[in-house]
């Protein structure tokens, strides 16, 4: 029988995995994170809108003050319908001040977020290119690393992304789907201040979203059909800047500089379970959604916060009752938010009139009904672990 070396081993070195290791160490566990170290030569060009709950979570981990100078407050969210359809949704604006907040959250480059969490973890990180095997023996789990070393723990946390080895090794099935869409992401500089407003234009091919960054810059997530995305990828920087300006219709003034671009196909996934023997899944190992409503990583941080809460005070972090409590705490939140993002995305691309009507009516209700709009804003900002 294994005598575990650690209380917990987190597999995966993205923001969710690094945060999980930090959170469990803050809870008093001997936890380590196993995965590849951040690669400066291949930076993640995406940004993440950290909602209020995630900011509180990162504050509790002691890292937010180091992140704050690199983040831009999101004081407002504007939704603008450019689908050109019969049932056009009204333009809808959400102001953080309406619910007594300075901002809904903060937008930050993923590369800075990951590097800061990595530095904070320090000796709690074990570099490895991956895990080649996991064996359970009741008291714990033994992990064979790709470099030939072994580590063992009473709990394994799978934070190894949508192609999760941990999930597959545990035999946890998934429901997955692909969208006929590709997202193009980059940063760009502009002549007119963004004023802390995130603007999401809804087109029939998908959302075109600009999110504030510090200074006179914004980040872009441009979702299109694959053929249109390929045509965008073929444009030179000046042509691409002109395409951005045309979509923004003067909202941010002249587009003065466009950073390096990257593209990725959109897909969705929900694991049928978030736990197995001595295993808990967090982040994209358990759920993947399109980049709508800033829910992806925020949902992963809520996974981590709930896992740490369920473990707090337990004598065995991988015990069945602890994992059952985590499964119960997360299942509803994961399902509702993943399916809501999926439905909203499909209402943009679908030609079905009932879906278009439902989307327009829903946004009309949010636009006109103050109490409903404020309730939706508070729900979207729900604290990690709430």
Order of alpha helices (4+ residues) and beta strands (2+ residues): beta-alpha-beta-beta-alpha-alpha-beta-beta-beta-beta-alpha-beta-beta-beta-beta-alpha-beta-beta-beta-beta-alpha-alpha-beta-beta-beta-beta-beta-alpha-alpha-alpha-alpha
